[in-house]
Amino acid sequence: MTEKKFLQEPDRVPARRIATLGLAGLLVFGVGALGSTAVQRSATGSVRSDTAPRPELAGQREVAMVYQPRFDRSLAAVHDDEARRRLSSAAWVDRDAGVVRIPIEEAMEIMAHRAEP
């Protein structure tokens, strides 16, 4: 029985076609950007939109549930203290299911002993 030999066809990348399509895409994008700018200028007289609402509560300490000052140390300290308290205390998570939260140090020690051979 004769063995069939399959030859691989040489790879041909149509680089010129790919470059042409890329340039055409950039051209279409540029024309679209210029066209939309022209439409905006003819409709409003400017590229900037003055129809957006001005935020009335900007600069205030709290808007809804979002605190505006980014680096308010006292606020972060309150949240950090609460997180530390939860990480270092034990409590029931679900008493019916028998799920308990234990201090993080204790949990890490248990996991370290489980990993030992």
TORZA-748769 format. One record per residue (C-alpha): chain; residue number from 1; x, y, z; residue in one letter. Coordinates in steps of 0.1 Angstrom, whole numbers, plus 5000, padded with zeros to 4 digits. Layout:
# residues N
R  ch    i     x     y     z  aa
R   A  NUM     X     Y     Z   A
...
END
This chain:
# residues 117
R  ch    i     x     y     z  aa
R   A    1  5000  5000  5000   M
R   A    2  5014  5033  4990   T
R   A    3  5015  5061  5015   E
R   A    4  4999  5094  5005   K
R   A    5  5020  5124  5010   K
R   A    6  5002  5157  5018   F
R   A    7  5020  5189  5011   L
R   A    8  5012  5220  5031   Q
R   A    9  5002  5250  5011   E
R   A   10  5025  5279  5018   P
R   A   11  5010  5306  5041   D
R   A   12  5001  5337  5022   R
R   A   13  4990  5367  5042   V
R   A   14  4974  5394  5021   P
R   A   15  4993  5422  5038   A
R   A   16  4984  5448  5012   R
R   A   17  4947  5440  5014   R
R   A   18  4948  5441  5053   I
R   A   19  4966  5475  5052   A
R   A   20  4941  5489  5027   T
R   A   21  4912  5478  5048   L
R   A   22  4928  5493  5079   G
R   A   23  4934  5526  5062   L
R   A   24  4899  5526  5048   A
R   A   25  4885  5521  5083   G
R   A   26  4906  5550  5096   L
R   A   27  4893  5572  5068   L
R   A   28  4857  5562  5075   V
R   A   29  4862  5570  5112   F
R   A   30  4878  5604  5104   G
R   A   31  4850  5614  5080   V
R   A   32  4824  5603  5106   G
R   A   33  4841  5623  5134   A
R   A   34  4843  5654  5112   L
R   A   35  4807  5650  5101   G
R   A   36  4794  5646  5136   S
R   A   37  4814  5677  5147   T
R   A   38  4799  5697  5118   A
R   A   39  4764  5685  5128   V
R   A   40  4770  5695  5165   Q
R   A   41  4783  5729  5156   R
R   A   42  4754  5736  5132   S
R   A   43  4728  5726  5158   A
R   A   44  4743  5743  5189   T
R   A   45  4770  5766  5176   G
R   A   46  4796  5747  5196   S
R   A   47  4811  5713  5201   V
R   A   48  4805  5715  5239   R
R   A   49  4771  5707  5252   S
R   A   50  4756  5731  5277   D
R   A   51  4724  5711  5281   T
R   A   52  4738  5687  5307   A
R   A   53  4723  5693  5342   P
R   A   54  4745  5710  5368   R
R   A   55  4749  5688  5399   P
R   A   56  4732  5707  5427   E
R   A   57  4748  5687  5455   L
R   A   58  4784  5687  5442   A
R   A   59  4809  5695  5469   G
R   A   60  4787  5685  5498   Q
R   A   61  4799  5659  5523   R
R   A   62  4774  5633  5514   E
R   A   63  4752  5628  5484   V
R   A   64  4728  5598  5489   A
R   A   65  4751  5571  5502   M
R   A   66  4783  5584  5485   V
R   A   67  4808  5603  5507   Y
R   A   68  4824  5631  5486   Q
R   A   69  4857  5637  5504   P
R   A   70  4880  5610  5490   R
R   A   71  4905  5608  5518   F
R   A   72  4884  5614  5549   D
R   A   73  4906  5596  5575   R
R   A   74  4880  5596  5602   S
R   A   75  4854  5579  5580   L
R   A   76  4879  5553  5568   A
R   A   77  4889  5547  5605   A
R   A   78  4853  5539  5614   V
R   A   79  4851  5513  5586   H
R   A   80  4885  5499  5594   D
R   A   81  4877  5495  5631   D
R   A   82  4845  5477  5622   E
R   A   83  4863  5453  5598   A
R   A   84  4890  5447  5624   R
R   A   85  4864  5440  5651   R
R   A   86  4847  5414  5628   R
R   A   87  4880  5398  5618   L
R   A   88  4890  5393  5655   S
R   A   89  4857  5381  5670   S
R   A   90  4837  5350  5669   A
R   A   91  4799  5350  5662   A
R   A   92  4772  5329  5647   W
R   A   93  4767  5333  5610   V
R   A   94  4739  5308  5608   D
R   A   95  4730  5291  5640   R
R   A   96  4706  5266  5624   D
R   A   97  4732  5254  5599   A
R   A   98  4760  5254  5626   G
R   A   99  4781  5281  5607   V
R   A  100  4803  5302  5630   V
R   A  101  4826  5330  5623   R
R   A  102  4860  5327  5641   I
R   A  103  4889  5351  5645   P
R   A  104  4911  5353  5614   I
R   A  105  4942  5344  5634   E
R   A  106  4926  5312  5646   E
R   A  107  4913  5303  5611   A
R   A  108  4948  5308  5596   M
R   A  109  4963  5285  5623   E
R   A  110  4937  5258  5616   I
R   A  111  4943  5260  5579   M
R   A  112  4981  5258  5585   A
R   A  113  4977  5227  5606   H
R   A  114  4955  5211  5579   R
R   A  115  4981  5216  5553   A
R   A  116  5008  5199  5573   E
R   A  117  5016  5163  5562   P
END
